[in-house]
């Protein structure tokens, strides 16, 4: 396994942006997407019928939405924890947020935080293997 990436020039938002207005940053390059049907086929090779796997996956999708909408984090075995994130503009004071609406929620996201076992796998099998510069 290897991570492929290319370097792209972007605006520097760091502390040294005056002396370096642009910097090169790594951007991941993916080979292809493994589709859901392909995964179902691979799981069914282990003797689990694909319709049962699909049923479990559909139910997990429903349960993730339910629990995340309730403000809960969802732990998914050794894979990791899912939780929602919020992006907003900033306010100078709490009053500015509460009364003047200086802060606006810009986006919501669902984030995955890898379990330490899965993270170790990623570090050992992806990060430490060959990195290709495209």
C-alpha positions in Angstrom: 0.0 0.0 0.0 1.1 3.5 -0.5 -0.3 7.0 -0.3 -0.1 9.0 -3.5 -0.2 12.7 -3.4 0.7 15.8 -5.5 1.9 19.1 -4.4 -0.4 22.1 -4.9 0.3 25.8 -4.4 -2.1 27.4 -2.0 -2.4 30.6 0.0 -0.4 30.4 3.2 -2.6 31.0 6.2 0.2 30.5 8.7 2.1 33.0 10.8 4.7 33.4 8.1 2.3 34.4 5.4 3.8 37.9 4.9 7.2 36.5 3.9 5.7 33.4 2.2 2.2 34.3 0.7 2.0 30.9 -1.0 3.2 27.4 0.0 3.1 24.0 -1.4 0.8 21.5 0.3 0.3 17.8 -0.2 -3.1 16.8 -1.7 -4.2 13.2 -1.8 -4.6 11.4 -5.1 -6.9 8.4 -5.1 -6.8 5.5 -7.6 -10.4 4.5 -7.6 -13.5 4.0 -5.4 -14.5 0.6 -4.0 -18.2 0.5 -4.5 -20.8 -0.8 -2.0 -21.7 -3.7 -4.2 -18.1 -4.8 -4.5 -17.8 -4.7 -0.7 -20.9 -6.7 -0.3 -19.4 -9.3 -2.7 -16.2 -9.4 -0.7 -18.1 -9.8 2.6 -20.3 -12.5 1.2 -17.2 -14.5 0.3 -16.8 -15.0 4.0 -20.2 -16.9 4.0 -22.5 -14.0 5.0 -25.3 -13.5 2.5 -25.1 -10.1 0.8 -28.7 -9.3 1.5 -28.0 -9.6 5.3 -25.0 -7.4 5.0 -27.0 -4.8 3.1 -29.7 -5.0 5.7 -27.2 -4.4 8.5 -25.6 -1.5 6.6 -28.9 0.1 5.9 -29.9 -0.1 9.6 -26.5 1.3 10.7 -27.0 4.2 8.4 -30.4 4.9 10.1 -28.9 4.5 13.6 -25.9 6.7 12.9 -28.3 9.5 11.8 -30.6 9.0 14.8 -27.8 9.1 17.4 -25.8 11.9 15.8 -29.0 14.0 15.5 -29.5 13.4 19.3 -26.0 14.9 19.9 -24.4 11.5 20.7 -21.1 10.1 19.5 -21.2 6.7 17.9 -18.5 4.2 18.6 -18.1 1.7 15.8 -15.9 -1.1 17.1 -12.2 -0.9 16.3 -13.0 1.4 13.4 -13.4 4.4 15.7 -15.9 7.0 16.9 -18.2 9.2 14.7 -19.2 12.6 16.0 -20.6 15.7 14.5 -18.6 18.9 14.2 -19.7 22.5 13.8 -17.9 25.3 12.0 -18.7 29.0 12.8 -17.5 32.5 12.5 -16.0 34.0 15.6 -17.3 36.6 18.1 -15.2 38.9 20.2 -17.4 38.5 23.3 -20.0 36.0 24.5 -22.6 38.8 24.4 -21.8 39.4 20.7 -22.7 35.8 20.1 -25.8 35.7 22.3 -27.4 39.0 21.6 -25.9 40.4 18.4 -25.6 37.2 16.4 -22.1 38.0 15.4 -21.4 34.3 15.2 -23.0 32.3 12.4 -22.8 28.5 12.0 -21.2 28.0 8.7 -21.2 24.2 8.4 -21.9 20.9 10.0 -19.8 17.8 9.5 -19.6 14.2 10.6 -16.1 13.3 11.7 -14.4 9.9 12.2 -11.8 9.6 15.0 -10.0 6.4 14.4 -9.6 3.9 17.3 -6.0 3.5 18.4 -5.8 -0.1 16.9 -7.1 1.1 13.5 -4.9 4.2 13.7 -1.9 2.0 14.4 -2.8 0.0 11.3 -3.0 3.1 9.2 0.4 4.3 10.5 2.1 1.0 9.9 0.6 0.2 6.6 0.1 3.5 4.9 2.1 6.3 6.4 5.3 4.3 6.8 5.2 2.7 3.4 6.2 4.4 0.2 4.9 7.8 -0.5 4.7 8.7 -4.2 4.9 12.2 -5.4 2.8 12.7 -8.5 
